């Protein structure tokens, strides 16, 4: 979803509207750093690893193309996934 709406607007899972990443970088910057925690919806929908990685790559590339460094954050473990702390 974040990649599809990268240049425009998107509505999240609870109905709130926000800017896509490229639009936010252009309209609300400058930014020193972008933290990206994404991919949970791709995993939940059963997207393959290649698709998930390509989408993450695209999000980071949008930032890097504008000279903004990024940090990739791993999403928290899902309840019942066997990955609890």
Secondary structure by P-SEA (a helix, b strand, c coil): ccccccccccccccbbbbbcaaaaaaccccccbbbbbcaaaaaaacccaaaaaaaaaaaaaaaaaacbbbbbbbccccccccccc
